[in-house]
Structure formats: C-alpha cells, structure tokens
Amino acid sequence: MTDKNFSKSIDSMRENEADLSRMFHHLFDCELHFETNSIVISFKRDEEPQIRNILRRAIQANVVKRIVYAPSTVSMVLNLEDAYNYFLK
C-alpha cells in the first residue's frame, strides 16, 4: 500500500496506472486496460471466489462504473481516481 495522493498530471497518471497494475497483478491473475479516467480489470471466470470478493468490495466502495459478464471473463470498469484512492490508500 502507498500513502501517495492521486495526481492528474500526465507523468503522475502513468505512475498511478503502474501502482494499480502492480497491486492487481500481485493479488490476482487478471488483465488491466487503462482508458481516459477509467481502468478495466478482467478476471478469468474460473477464479470465481476471488472475483466475487473483489467485486463486492468495489461495489460497496462505490467505485464501479460497469460490470461486464462474458463466457470466460468478468470485467469491471472503475473510475481511475476512485480505484486508486480505494485500493491503494
């Protein structure tokens, strides 16, 4: 975990994305994709217990924009700043 604050400068945004990538890849087998002000995290459906836990926590924290269920994956779209502040603070 880090106590850094979220920053919106271009260089800081790259650092913020790197921090989130490291954290999620350390904890989960997932794919991350960054969009403008959003992060998309895709989990394999065969990791159902872990997916349910992280989805529940993110929904309770009100950082989820959208959840997409596909045959082999579950993806959640999060506000980048909210995700950073929730998962890394």
N, C-alpha and C positions, 0 to 999 in steps of 0.2 A: 504494500500500500504506500501511497505517497501523500504528502501534505501540500503538494504544489497546487496552485489555483489554475483553473481553466483559463486559457488565453486565446484570443481570437486572431492574433497576428498570424501571418502565413507560416513562418518558421515554427511558431508555437503550436499551430494546428497540426503540423506534421509530428511534433513531439507528442501531442495529446493522442493522436492516432497510434503512434508507436507504443505508448504506455498501455492503451487499451488492447492493442494486439498482443503484446507480451502477456498481459494479465489473462486474457481469454485463452490464448494458446497454451499457457501454462496449466490452466484448470480444465480445459475441455478440448476434445477433438472437434474443431469447428472451422468454418471458413468465415472470413470477415471481408466486407466490402465497404469502403467509405464513399459517401456521396456528400453533396453540399449539406452541411449541418446535420447529417444522419450517418448512422452506422447500421449495416445489415449484418446480422450474425446468423449463420446457417449451421444447424446441428443435424447429424445423422439421426434418423428415426430410431435406430437400434439402441440409442442411448437414452431411452425414454425416461428413466428415473431422474437423470441429471437434467434433462430438458425441462421436465415438469417443475423441478425446484427453481431453476434459474428464471423460467417464465413467470412463475408465481411471484418470486421476489421482484422482478422487474415490473410486473403489473401492479403490485402493491405499492411500489415506489413511484408509480405514475410516469414512467419514462418510456413506455412502449407506444409507438405510433401505430404499428400494424403488426399482425402475426399472419404468416402465410404457411399453410399446411400443404405439402406436396407428398407424393407417394413415398419418397425416400428421405425427405428432409423436412425440418421445421425451421422457418426463418422468422426472426423478429427484427423489425425496423425500429430503431431507437433514435431519439434526439441526441446528437453527439454531445452537447454540453451537459445535458441531464445525465446521460450514461456515464460520462467522465466523472461528474460530481458524485453520482451514486456509487459506482463501483470502485473508484479509486480514492475516495476520501475516507 
